[in-house]
Amino acid sequence: MKKKFWIPLLVSILFPILANAQETKPVIRFMPLITEGIGHEEARLIERLIQSYLSDFGEVVIFFALSPENITSGSSQDFDFLTQVPDYIFTGSIRSDRDKRIFSLELLTIGTGETSSYISIHKNTSDLILKARSLVEMAFSSEYIPATEREKPEDAENLTEKGIAGLWRGDPGIELIRLQRNGRGVALFSSGVRMDLSYSIEGNTLKIIQSSRNNERFYHPLPFEVAKELSAVAEPMTWELFLYEKGTTLRGIKRTTEVRHDGSAILEFLPNTVREVAWIKSAR
């Protein structure tokens, strides 16, 4: 009788523990999307979709700015992000360039410090919404392949000074880039500062290098003291780009020096950080 009693009792005690262990999911901190040139309702719709898709991969903890309203109305669980160490941090942005939508996402794996980044260009909001799930899945896929590797250089279009001359947009933090036909160019940052550029075409690769002296405003919106220290040690920014989509898109990689910081205290410099970028040719 005792065996019949203790075995069900033991199962009833262990089963919830084992079930909880099996249901443990990685914690994903979701940072609200940075948006530029799109409406509030459109941005909220896409954010909700992204949050929903992220929940397939882990427990989503939403990072939001504290305000008197959510302090008084929220439960203690709403503020778990203040103390809970996430397994991943998901960030992204959506920018409008004429009718197109440029969506970028980054997934930081806390355990390894590795960041997966991806940029996609969509003809309109509906196209972005239809493909949002696959973009999130790609970030978490062990078979993730950067866009610059999926699009082989031999598939790129022919590069000429005449073909690339003009205005380009799409690089985060930069309002516009103007390329001239004499191997020179200029980048106008959203912070209001100008960076002079020089470029060369090697094979079928457009290689661009910063020719201006560093300026802390190149690293906006970092805290001023952090940006100032970073500008003193950072190597010149460089780009390696290929031409696609009938001469309307330059896509490739950007190398820059980044920094991890805690407020105004620098924790680590990250030289030669590689990011994917996509520039869209602009009529103005």
N, C-alpha and C positions, 0 to 999 in steps of 0.2 A: 504493500500500500504506500509505503514511504517513497519507493522508487517512482510509482505512478504519480505521486504528488510533486516530488522535487523536480522531475524532468520537465513537466509543463511549466513549473514555476521558473526554472532556470531558463527555459526558452523565452518565456514572457519577459524576463529581465534583460537577456542578451540581445534579443531581436531588435528592440528599438535602438540599442547602442550600435549594433552592426549596421542597421539601416541608415542611421545618421552618418556613420563613417562612410558608407557607400555614396550618400547623397552630398557629401562635402564637395563644394564647387569652388573653383578659384574666384577670388574677388577681383572685379574689374572696376576701377574708378573711371567714371565717364565725365570728362570735362565738357561743358557746354560748347557747342560748335561756334567758331568765330565766323561771322557772316559779313559780307560786304556787297552791297548793291542788290539785295533781295529783300522781300517783304517779311514782316514778323511772322505772319501766319504760315508762309511757305517754309521759313526756317524752323518753326516749331513742329510742323508736320514731318519734316525730314529728321529732326532730332528724335521724335517719338519712334519713328521707324527704326532708326539706328539703335536706340535703347532696347527696343523689342528684339532685334536680331542679336544684340550682344548677350541678352539673357539666355540664349541657346548655348552660350559658351561659359557662363559663370554667373555669379551673383553680382549684379550691377549696383554700384554705390554711386549716386549722382553727386557730383561736387557742385555746389551752388553758393552764391554769395550770401552771407548772413545779413539779415535785415530784421528790424523790429517785428515785422509781420510774421516771418517764418520762425522766429525765435519763440513767439508767444503761441503760435498755432501748431508748430511741429512737435512730434514726439521725440523722446530721447534717441530712438533708433534712427531718426532722420539725420542725426549729427554724428553717426558712426564714422564718417570719413575723417573726422578730426583725430581719431585714435586708431582706427583700423588700418593696418598696413596692407595695401593691395598687392595682388600678384601681377596685375597689369594696369597700365594707365593708358586710356584711349583718348586721343585728341583728334580734332579735325577742323577743317574750314571749308566754307562754300563761298565762292566769289563769282560775281557776274561779269562777263565780258560781252557786251552787246546782248545777244539772245542766248549765248552759251553759258553753261554752268561748269565751273572748275572746282572739282571736289578733291580735297587732299585729306589723308588720314595718316596718323602715326600710332603705332602700338609699341609701348615701352614695356619690356619684360623685366620686372624688378630683380628677379633672381640672377640674371646674366648681365643686365645693363644694356642689352641689345635693343635697338629700335628698328622696326620695320616700317617703311613709309611707302605710300602709294599715291599717285596723282592720276585722276581720270578726267576726261573732258566730255561733256554731254551737250547735245544740241538744244536741250530744253530741260525744264524741271521734271516733266513726265518721264523722260529718258533716265534721269538720275534716280528717280523713285523706283523704276523698274529694275535697275541694276544695283540698288543699294545693298541688298542682301548678299549678292555675290562678292561685292567689294569688302564687306565685313568678313565673310567667310575666307576670302583670300588672305586677309591680314592674319588670321589664326591658323591658316593652313601650313603644315610642315613642308608643303611643296610650293610655298610662296616663291615666285620668281619676279624680280623687279621688272618694271615696264621696259627699262633700257636693255634688259637681256631678252625679253620676249620679242622686241622689235630689233632685229639684227641690223647692224650698220650697213650691211650690203643691200638691205631693203630700203634704205633711205634715198631721198631724191637728191639730185645733183645740187651742190652748193656753189653759189657765185656771189660776189660782192653785190651785184645788181639785185639778185634775188632776195638777199637778206636785208638790204637797206630799207629803213623805215622804222616805224614804231612797233614795239612789242610790249605785251602785258602778261601778268600771271605769276611772276616770281613773288612769293610772300614777302611783305615789307617794302616792296619796290612799286612805286606808282606806275612808272613806265621806263622802258629802255629804248633809246634811239641809237640805231646803228647806221653809220655813214659808209660811203664807198671807199674811204681812204684808210681802212684798217683801224678806225677809231670809233668810239661811241661814248655814250653817257647814260648813267642810270640815275633817275630821280626817285629818291626814297620817300615813303609816306611821311617820314619825320621832317621832310623839307630840305634835306641835305642832298648834294650832288656828288656822284662818284664818276670820275673819268675812267674810261675803259679803252683797252687796245685789243685787237683780235687778229687772228690769222686763220687761214683755211689750209689745213694739213690733210692731204688725201681728200676725204669727203667729210672731215670733222671740223666743226667750227670751235676753235679754242679762244676763249675770252679770258682776260686777266685784268684785275683791278690795277689801275695805274695811279690813282690818287693815294695820298697818305691816308692812313687810317683815321677815322673820326668816330667818336663814341656814339654819334647819332646813326651810324650804320647799323647799330645793334639795338635800336629801339624795338620793343618797350622794356628792355632790361633796366633795372635801377641804375641811376646815373653813375654811381661809384663803381658798380660792377662793369658797366659798359666802358667806363674810362680805363679801368685796369685791363680789360679785354682788348681794347683798341691798341694798347701799348705793346702787346705781345703777339697779337693775331697775325698770321700770314695773310698776304693778299688773297681775296676771294678769286676763285677761278671757276670757269664753266667749260664743259665739253658737250656740245649739242649736235644733233642731227636734224635734218629737215624732213618733214612729213606732211601729209594731207594737202597735196597740191601747193606746197610752198606757204601754207598758212600756220604751221606749227613747228616750233623748234623744241625738241625734247631731248633730255639727257640728264647729266648730273652736275651738281654744284658742290664744290669743296670749300669749306670755310672752317673757322675755328669757333667752337661753341664753348659753353661754360655751364657747370652745375653750381648753383649758389643757394644760399639760405638767407634771404633778405639781401643785405649789403655785403655779406661774407661769401667769398668765393671758396667753393669746396674742391673744384677740379676744373682745369682747362682741358678741352677736348679738341686737340688740333686735328686737321685733315678729316673733319666730319663730312661724310658724303650724303647729300640729299638729292632726291629726284626732283626735277623741275620741268615745267612745260610752259613755254611762252607762246602766246597767241598773237598773230599779227593784227594790229589795230589800224583802223582807217584814220584815227585822230589821236 
